[in-house]
């Protein structure tokens, strides 16, 4: 079966031949031609197309060489596995003839392991000949994602039974618990790899999931609504990158590991600042030594505040967007190789203006620190800490940026920014390549003096929440690179301003297939 790159190269060659013929005809004098400038423009267009086709052919040749080298390497591995397989079978027969049951059992295990490895290598070789995802352009497109099933059981009341972030008061006729399953945490990603522009590699990506809510239809709780998570365009030079689009919050790049919570990052509203925010950012990487480096990042962001939409259909400005100035973020991170992994320490800062109407201006800001510390080759500590004000857009203040004492439509209503601090840390243990254990704890703590400032404080979310803490432990098993199983126990505890608290436990079993 011919490889995809070879067939594409053949098509490009035919197109090039046809364009070359047209080019030659265009250069031949034509007695019926009305004007020479028209012929010149046609020639220029054909020359541009020829140059573009030559570039495409060069890219295809390079890609074909990579495929050929990879295929040859995999074939050598298959041959080596096959040569190992033959003697192993002979040994098994001799052991059987000798009457040794233990030796026969050992040989059977070896046979099973070698056959599984050989089958995997054959799959990888065959993968080189698969037809890739087709695109309307000539450039490569890659489809990826995960189909994820989560079965869960809750003890206590929570804000969302499949992906809980808060423990809430139990209200009749609730039984005080719940059990169910969902696939709405499944994700789909599409990547496009474009041409080299001004020395930069171009790439675009969009990520979707089904966590946009539940439709008001029969059994709508299981349907899920498609939503956009990220959509970015990248320009990557050797040491500099420009990213435009809606992307994760680069100020807090670390995140805990959990397959029980994908539509919202783990420990969201418990100290893990996060957001998928429209932004323009620039990154530059410096090499300090052979195994260490420094990255500087800076960008402009949509000044979101965490407010709920006014309507379901039309986009109205938030208080940050009313200020008519973008938010600004910067981050610096130092990295060093240790135990075969990256040791990373980062610091970041954020600032935005907010206008809540009638000259009620608020400054939103945050200082952040993040770390990734490999303690051994199989043990790693990660985490993040922040201190800020009016950062509800990223989950700070348990999702609230401000508090107020009346209707925002009333000029007499006062608005006060909500100060908060929080953070999280996770310990990852990887005793074997296919197995990992994770334990994490996080807490978000709005300042009590801000909550108590107004006798009857109001907000667009629950104004009485004063602290939210979450802990979890989980186990992840990946028998193959495209298959995973996970189990997690999570405990949530949410406090109000009177120091009363609600507690809930969440058990989650997950099975996922990655493609």
Order of alpha helices (4+ residues) and beta strands (2+ residues): alpha-alpha-alpha-beta-beta-beta-beta-beta-beta-beta-beta-beta-beta-alpha-beta-beta-beta-beta-beta-beta-beta-beta-alpha-beta-beta-beta
